[in-house]
């Protein structure tokens, strides 16, 4: 299965998503905000199949994290999530860097499906390269 870094400042959402992905057999690490996530990415040398991150977070938001992660780890698939329309609009300019934006609230089935699609897109990119 995949190695996934979940970045979310809301403890309940972070745990909900992490548990759901672990139930699917994925190896999941978590971070509380973008700065923590970037530290994990650097420490782990970008060895993740997917970065799933909230957009609106303290210290370093998901947009800044996306730019930092994409510049250092070009093969990393990035999936954003947000519950705010204005944050979704901010992500419009990231089409080249991200797979998609998942709108909160989402169900367990919806987040699992979005992650599966993002991971499948990563497998397709690897097969073409």
C-alpha positions as CSV (number, residue, x, y, z in Angstrom):
1,X,0.0,0.0,0.0
2,X,1.0,3.7,0.0
3,X,2.9,5.9,2.4
4,X,0.8,9.0,3.2
5,X,1.5,12.2,5.1
6,X,-1.7,13.7,6.5
7,X,-1.4,17.3,7.5
8,X,-4.4,18.8,9.4
9,X,-4.6,21.2,12.4
10,X,-7.9,19.8,13.6
11,X,-7.2,16.8,15.8
12,X,-10.5,15.1,15.2
13,X,-10.3,15.4,11.4
14,X,-6.6,14.3,11.4
15,X,-7.4,11.2,13.4
16,X,-10.6,10.4,11.4
17,X,-8.7,10.6,8.1
18,X,-5.6,8.8,9.4
19,X,-7.6,5.9,10.8
20,X,-9.6,5.6,7.6
21,X,-6.5,5.4,5.5
22,X,-4.8,2.9,7.9
23,X,-7.9,0.7,7.6
24,X,-7.1,0.5,3.9
25,X,-3.6,-0.7,4.7
26,X,-1.7,2.5,4.1
27,X,1.3,3.6,6.2
28,X,0.2,7.0,7.6
29,X,2.2,9.7,9.3
30,X,0.6,12.9,10.6
31,X,1.5,16.5,11.1
32,X,-0.4,19.3,12.9
33,X,0.5,22.1,10.4
34,X,2.5,22.8,7.3
35,X,5.7,23.6,9.1
36,X,5.6,20.2,10.9
37,X,4.7,18.5,7.7
38,X,7.7,20.1,5.9
39,X,10.0,19.0,8.7
40,X,8.6,15.4,8.3
41,X,9.1,15.5,4.5
42,X,12.7,16.7,4.8
43,X,13.5,14.2,7.6
44,X,12.0,11.4,5.5
45,X,13.6,12.7,2.3
46,X,10.2,13.0,0.6
47,X,9.6,9.2,0.8
48,X,5.8,9.5,0.5
49,X,3.3,8.5,-2.2
50,X,0.8,11.2,-1.1
51,X,0.7,14.4,0.8
52,X,-2.9,15.0,2.0
53,X,-3.1,18.5,3.5
54,X,-5.6,21.0,4.8
55,X,-5.3,24.4,3.2
56,X,-6.1,26.6,6.2
57,X,-3.7,26.0,9.0
58,X,-1.6,28.1,11.4
59,X,2.1,28.9,10.9
60,X,2.4,27.4,7.4
61,X,-0.8,26.8,5.4
62,X,-1.4,24.1,2.8
63,X,-0.7,26.4,-0.1
64,X,2.8,27.3,1.2
65,X,3.4,23.7,2.0
66,X,2.3,22.7,-1.5
67,X,4.8,25.1,-3.0
68,X,7.6,24.0,-0.7
69,X,6.9,20.2,-1.2
70,X,6.4,20.4,-4.9
71,X,9.7,22.3,-5.4
72,X,11.7,19.7,-3.5
73,X,9.8,16.5,-4.3
74,X,8.5,16.7,-7.8
75,X,7.1,13.2,-7.9
76,X,5.0,13.7,-4.7
77,X,1.3,13.6,-5.3
78,X,-0.5,16.3,-3.4
79,X,-4.2,16.3,-2.5
80,X,-5.7,19.3,-0.7
81,X,-8.7,19.5,1.6
82,X,-10.7,22.5,2.8
83,X,-14.1,23.5,4.2
84,X,-13.8,27.1,3.0
85,X,-14.8,28.4,-0.4
86,X,-12.2,31.2,-0.4
87,X,-9.4,28.7,0.3
88,X,-10.6,26.5,-2.5
89,X,-10.4,29.5,-4.8
90,X,-6.8,30.1,-3.6
91,X,-6.0,26.6,-4.8
92,X,-7.1,27.2,-8.3
93,X,-3.7,28.4,-9.3
94,X,-2.1,25.1,-8.2
95,X,-3.5,22.9,-10.9
96,X,0.0,22.0,-12.1
97,X,1.1,21.0,-8.5
98,X,-1.9,19.2,-7.0
99,X,-4.1,16.3,-7.9
100,X,-7.4,17.8,-6.5
101,X,-9.1,19.6,-3.7
102,X,-11.5,17.7,-1.5
103,X,-14.3,19.7,0.1
104,X,-15.1,19.3,3.8
105,X,-17.1,17.9,5.3
106,X,-16.5,14.6,3.6
107,X,-17.6,11.1,4.5
108,X,-15.2,8.2,5.2
109,X,-16.1,6.8,1.7
110,X,-15.4,10.1,0.0
111,X,-12.0,10.7,1.5
112,X,-11.0,7.1,0.8
113,X,-12.1,7.4,-2.8
114,X,-10.3,10.7,-3.3
115,X,-7.1,9.2,-1.9
116,X,-7.4,6.1,-4.1
117,X,-7.9,8.2,-7.2
118,X,-4.9,10.4,-6.3
119,X,-2.7,7.3,-5.7
120,X,-3.9,5.8,-9.0
121,X,-2.9,9.0,-10.8
122,X,0.5,8.7,-9.2
123,X,0.8,5.1,-10.5
124,X,-0.2,6.2,-14.0
125,X,2.4,9.0,-14.0
126,X,5.1,6.5,-12.9
127,X,4.2,4.0,-15.6
128,X,4.4,6.7,-18.3
129,X,7.8,8.1,-17.1
